[in-house]
């Protein structure tokens, strides 16, 4: 039986009906031992990594769906695997955690996903790197360049580089008098780089989340649609969704993406597509499992099985 440590946002704030980390843990616990790593307890002492942990059990039928027992200080190199599932922002504190996990990885513990790759690859930029059809994109902290980009494409989307779930994303149309104020606010001191992209009209047909595990592209996908009066399709902003089968014309490119991710020790990812474009690749805490489970009851078990396969390969 393998042992998994889980670094996640506080479990008491998780929604069992929506939380992908809980879905993964519930599937893994059938054949593995799960340790919940208490927030803000990860630390280094004499080059050994410790944290307060407790054995974690998920019971979906109970009102309080989780139970944590035997909380104690544990040396984490004794674990087989760490699930690194902390939500962005990918800020200084987040990066510091990846440096600590680097040491743990060097001591032989499998980390899903690799802290180096989480640190090296920006989720918003990785999509542009691996898409087969490029979205016109500008990355800058200079308002003059943003204004020129807006003038050229007439309608654009501006995204912060280190957030998730649609937070901080705005859409601007050329000629709007408030544009200058909005842009100045977005890049105010200390200067922040922003990602500017041409607005994709294809968003009316949905933003598709495709899950990839251990180099395998899952065929059931989550298609999210923007609510009225918003261009963002994120469920946290009221987006609607349907579960569909993946569009076969994207399979070959997505298989290449999957191999690239696996090569870089990104074993679980959520690829977002609008029309023919890959817009983002979530590698920090991909979601969508609970929604896809409505059509594919085995998705969590499939992901858990692949995590076990990754460990088998790691220790082979």
Secondary structure as a PSIPRED ss2 file (coil, helix, strand):
# PSIPRED VFORMAT (PSIPRED V4.0)

   1 X C   1.000  0.000  0.000
   2 X E   0.000  0.000  1.000
   3 X E   0.000  0.000  1.000
   4 X E   0.000  0.000  1.000
   5 X E   0.000  0.000  1.000
   6 X E   0.000  0.000  1.000
   7 X E   0.000  0.000  1.000
   8 X E   0.000  0.000  1.000
   9 X C   1.000  0.000  0.000
  10 X C   1.000  0.000  0.000
  11 X H   0.000  1.000  0.000
  12 X H   0.000  1.000  0.000
  13 X H   0.000  1.000  0.000
  14 X C   1.000  0.000  0.000
  15 X C   1.000  0.000  0.000
  16 X C   1.000  0.000  0.000
  17 X C   1.000  0.000  0.000
  18 X C   1.000  0.000  0.000
  19 X C   1.000  0.000  0.000
  20 X H   0.000  1.000  0.000
  21 X H   0.000  1.000  0.000
  22 X H   0.000  1.000  0.000
  23 X H   0.000  1.000  0.000
  24 X H   0.000  1.000  0.000
  25 X H   0.000  1.000  0.000
  26 X H   0.000  1.000  0.000
  27 X H   0.000  1.000  0.000
  28 X H   0.000  1.000  0.000
  29 X C   1.000  0.000  0.000
  30 X C   1.000  0.000  0.000
  31 X C   1.000  0.000  0.000
  32 X E   0.000  0.000  1.000
  33 X E   0.000  0.000  1.000
  34 X E   0.000  0.000  1.000
  35 X E   0.000  0.000  1.000
  36 X E   0.000  0.000  1.000
  37 X E   0.000  0.000  1.000
  38 X C   1.000  0.000  0.000
  39 X C   1.000  0.000  0.000
  40 X C   1.000  0.000  0.000
  41 X C   1.000  0.000  0.000
  42 X C   1.000  0.000  0.000
  43 X E   0.000  0.000  1.000
  44 X E   0.000  0.000  1.000
  45 X E   0.000  0.000  1.000
  46 X C   1.000  0.000  0.000
  47 X C   1.000  0.000  0.000
  48 X E   0.000  0.000  1.000
  49 X E   0.000  0.000  1.000
  50 X E   0.000  0.000  1.000
  51 X E   0.000  0.000  1.000
  52 X E   0.000  0.000  1.000
  53 X E   0.000  0.000  1.000
  54 X E   0.000  0.000  1.000
  55 X E   0.000  0.000  1.000
  56 X E   0.000  0.000  1.000
  57 X E   0.000  0.000  1.000
  58 X E   0.000  0.000  1.000
  59 X C   1.000  0.000  0.000
  60 X C   1.000  0.000  0.000
  61 X C   1.000  0.000  0.000
  62 X C   1.000  0.000  0.000
  63 X C   1.000  0.000  0.000
  64 X C   1.000  0.000  0.000
  65 X C   1.000  0.000  0.000
  66 X E   0.000  0.000  1.000
  67 X E   0.000  0.000  1.000
  68 X E   0.000  0.000  1.000
  69 X E   0.000  0.000  1.000
  70 X E   0.000  0.000  1.000
  71 X E   0.000  0.000  1.000
  72 X E   0.000  0.000  1.000
  73 X E   0.000  0.000  1.000
  74 X E   0.000  0.000  1.000
  75 X E   0.000  0.000  1.000
  76 X H   0.000  1.000  0.000
  77 X H   0.000  1.000  0.000
  78 X H   0.000  1.000  0.000
  79 X C   1.000  0.000  0.000
  80 X C   1.000  0.000  0.000
  81 X E   0.000  0.000  1.000
  82 X E   0.000  0.000  1.000
  83 X E   0.000  0.000  1.000
  84 X E   0.000  0.000  1.000
  85 X E   0.000  0.000  1.000
  86 X C   1.000  0.000  0.000
  87 X C   1.000  0.000  0.000
  88 X C   1.000  0.000  0.000
  89 X C   1.000  0.000  0.000
  90 X C   1.000  0.000  0.000
  91 X C   1.000  0.000  0.000
  92 X H   0.000  1.000  0.000
  93 X H   0.000  1.000  0.000
  94 X H   0.000  1.000  0.000
  95 X H   0.000  1.000  0.000
  96 X H   0.000  1.000  0.000
  97 X H   0.000  1.000  0.000
  98 X H   0.000  1.000  0.000
  99 X H   0.000  1.000  0.000
 100 X H   0.000  1.000  0.000
 101 X H   0.000  1.000  0.000
 102 X H   0.000  1.000  0.000
 103 X H   0.000  1.000  0.000
 104 X H   0.000  1.000  0.000
 105 X H   0.000  1.000  0.000
 106 X H   0.000  1.000  0.000
 107 X C   1.000  0.000  0.000
 108 X C   1.000  0.000  0.000
 109 X C   1.000  0.000  0.000
 110 X E   0.000  0.000  1.000
 111 X E   0.000  0.000  1.000
 112 X E   0.000  0.000  1.000
 113 X C   1.000  0.000  0.000
 114 X C   1.000  0.000  0.000
 115 X H   0.000  1.000  0.000
 116 X H   0.000  1.000  0.000
 117 X H   0.000  1.000  0.000
 118 X H   0.000  1.000  0.000
 119 X H   0.000  1.000  0.000
 120 X H   0.000  1.000  0.000
 121 X C   1.000  0.000  0.000
 122 X C   1.000  0.000  0.000
 123 X H   0.000  1.000  0.000
 124 X H   0.000  1.000  0.000
 125 X H   0.000  1.000  0.000
 126 X H   0.000  1.000  0.000
 127 X H   0.000  1.000  0.000
 128 X H   0.000  1.000  0.000
 129 X H   0.000  1.000  0.000
 130 X H   0.000  1.000  0.000
 131 X C   1.000  0.000  0.000
 132 X C   1.000  0.000  0.000
 133 X C   1.000  0.000  0.000
 134 X C   1.000  0.000  0.000
 135 X C   1.000  0.000  0.000
 136 X C   1.000  0.000  0.000
 137 X E   0.000  0.000  1.000
 138 X E   0.000  0.000  1.000
 139 X E   0.000  0.000  1.000
 140 X E   0.000  0.000  1.000
 141 X C   1.000  0.000  0.000
 142 X C   1.000  0.000  0.000
 143 X H   0.000  1.000  0.000
 144 X H   0.000  1.000  0.000
 145 X H   0.000  1.000  0.000
 146 X H   0.000  1.000  0.000
 147 X H   0.000  1.000  0.000
 148 X H   0.000  1.000  0.000
 149 X H   0.000  1.000  0.000
 150 X H   0.000  1.000  0.000
 151 X H   0.000  1.000  0.000
 152 X H   0.000  1.000  0.000
 153 X H   0.000  1.000  0.000
 154 X C   1.000  0.000  0.000
 155 X E   0.000  0.000  1.000
 156 X E   0.000  0.000  1.000
 157 X E   0.000  0.000  1.000
 158 X E   0.000  0.000  1.000
 159 X E   0.000  0.000  1.000
 160 X E   0.000  0.000  1.000
 161 X C   1.000  0.000  0.000
 162 X C   1.000  0.000  0.000
 163 X C   1.000  0.000  0.000
 164 X C   1.000  0.000  0.000
 165 X C   1.000  0.000  0.000
 166 X C   1.000  0.000  0.000
 167 X C   1.000  0.000  0.000
 168 X C   1.000  0.000  0.000
 169 X C   1.000  0.000  0.000
 170 X E   0.000  0.000  1.000
 171 X E   0.000  0.000  1.000
 172 X E   0.000  0.000  1.000
 173 X E   0.000  0.000  1.000
 174 X C   1.000  0.000  0.000
 175 X C   1.000  0.000  0.000
 176 X C   1.000  0.000  0.000
 177 X C   1.000  0.000  0.000
 178 X C   1.000  0.000  0.000
 179 X H   0.000  1.000  0.000
 180 X H   0.000  1.000  0.000
 181 X H   0.000  1.000  0.000
 182 X H   0.000  1.000  0.000
 183 X H   0.000  1.000  0.000
 184 X H   0.000  1.000  0.000
 185 X H   0.000  1.000  0.000
 186 X H   0.000  1.000  0.000
 187 X C   1.000  0.000  0.000
 188 X C   1.000  0.000  0.000
 189 X C   1.000  0.000  0.000
 190 X C   1.000  0.000  0.000
 191 X C   1.000  0.000  0.000
 192 X C   1.000  0.000  0.000
 193 X C   1.000  0.000  0.000
 194 X E   0.000  0.000  1.000
 195 X E   0.000  0.000  1.000
 196 X E   0.000  0.000  1.000
 197 X E   0.000  0.000  1.000
 198 X E   0.000  0.000  1.000
 199 X C   1.000  0.000  0.000
 200 X C   1.000  0.000  0.000
 201 X H   0.000  1.000  0.000
 202 X H   0.000  1.000  0.000
 203 X H   0.000  1.000  0.000
 204 X H   0.000  1.000  0.000
 205 X H   0.000  1.000  0.000
 206 X C   1.000  0.000  0.000
 207 X E   0.000  0.000  1.000
 208 X E   0.000  0.000  1.000
 209 X E   0.000  0.000  1.000
 210 X E   0.000  0.000  1.000
 211 X E   0.000  0.000  1.000
 212 X E   0.000  0.000  1.000
 213 X E   0.000  0.000  1.000
 214 X C   1.000  0.000  0.000
 215 X C   1.000  0.000  0.000
 216 X E   0.000  0.000  1.000
 217 X E   0.000  0.000  1.000
 218 X C   1.000  0.000  0.000
 219 X C   1.000  0.000  0.000
 220 X E   0.000  0.000  1.000
 221 X E   0.000  0.000  1.000
 222 X E   0.000  0.000  1.000
 223 X E   0.000  0.000  1.000
 224 X E   0.000  0.000  1.000
 225 X E   0.000  0.000  1.000
 226 X C   1.000  0.000  0.000
 227 X C   1.000  0.000  0.000
 228 X C   1.000  0.000  0.000
 229 X C   1.000  0.000  0.000
 230 X C   1.000  0.000  0.000
 231 X C   1.000  0.000  0.000
 232 X C   1.000  0.000  0.000
 233 X C   1.000  0.000  0.000
 234 X C   1.000  0.000  0.000
 235 X H   0.000  1.000  0.000
 236 X H   0.000  1.000  0.000
 237 X H   0.000  1.000  0.000
 238 X C   1.000  0.000  0.000
 239 X C   1.000  0.000  0.000
 240 X E   0.000  0.000  1.000
 241 X E   0.000  0.000  1.000
 242 X E   0.000  0.000  1.000
 243 X E   0.000  0.000  1.000
 244 X E   0.000  0.000  1.000
 245 X E   0.000  0.000  1.000
 246 X C   1.000  0.000  0.000
 247 X C   1.000  0.000  0.000
 248 X H   0.000  1.000  0.000
 249 X H   0.000  1.000  0.000
 250 X H   0.000  1.000  0.000
 251 X H   0.000  1.000  0.000
 252 X H   0.000  1.000  0.000
 253 X H   0.000  1.000  0.000
 254 X H   0.000  1.000  0.000
 255 X H   0.000  1.000  0.000
 256 X H   0.000  1.000  0.000
 257 X H   0.000  1.000  0.000
 258 X H   0.000  1.000  0.000
 259 X H   0.000  1.000  0.000
 260 X H   0.000  1.000  0.000
 261 X H   0.000  1.000  0.000
 262 X H   0.000  1.000  0.000
 263 X H   0.000  1.000  0.000
 264 X C   1.000  0.000  0.000
 265 X C   1.000  0.000  0.000
 266 X C   1.000  0.000  0.000
 267 X C   1.000  0.000  0.000
 268 X E   0.000  0.000  1.000
 269 X E   0.000  0.000  1.000
 270 X E   0.000  0.000  1.000
 271 X E   0.000  0.000  1.000
 272 X E   0.000  0.000  1.000
 273 X E   0.000  0.000  1.000
 274 X E   0.000  0.000  1.000
 275 X C   1.000  0.000  0.000
 276 X C   1.000  0.000  0.000
 277 X E   0.000  0.000  1.000
 278 X E   0.000  0.000  1.000
 279 X E   0.000  0.000  1.000
 280 X E   0.000  0.000  1.000
 281 X E   0.000  0.000  1.000
 282 X E   0.000  0.000  1.000
 283 X C   1.000  0.000  0.000
 284 X C   1.000  0.000  0.000
 285 X C   1.000  0.000  0.000
 286 X C   1.000  0.000  0.000
 287 X C   1.000  0.000  0.000
 288 X C   1.000  0.000  0.000
 289 X H   0.000  1.000  0.000
 290 X H   0.000  1.000  0.000
 291 X H   0.000  1.000  0.000
 292 X H   0.000  1.000  0.000
 293 X C   1.000  0.000  0.000
 294 X C   1.000  0.000  0.000
 295 X C   1.000  0.000  0.000
 296 X C   1.000  0.000  0.000
 297 X C   1.000  0.000  0.000
 298 X C   1.000  0.000  0.000
 299 X H   0.000  1.000  0.000
 300 X H   0.000  1.000  0.000
 301 X H   0.000  1.000  0.000
 302 X H   0.000  1.000  0.000
 303 X H   0.000  1.000  0.000
 304 X H   0.000  1.000  0.000
 305 X H   0.000  1.000  0.000
 306 X H   0.000  1.000  0.000
 307 X H   0.000  1.000  0.000
 308 X H   0.000  1.000  0.000
 309 X H   0.000  1.000  0.000
 310 X H   0.000  1.000  0.000
 311 X H   0.000  1.000  0.000
 312 X H   0.000  1.000  0.000
 313 X H   0.000  1.000  0.000
 314 X H   0.000  1.000  0.000
 315 X H   0.000  1.000  0.000
 316 X C   1.000  0.000  0.000
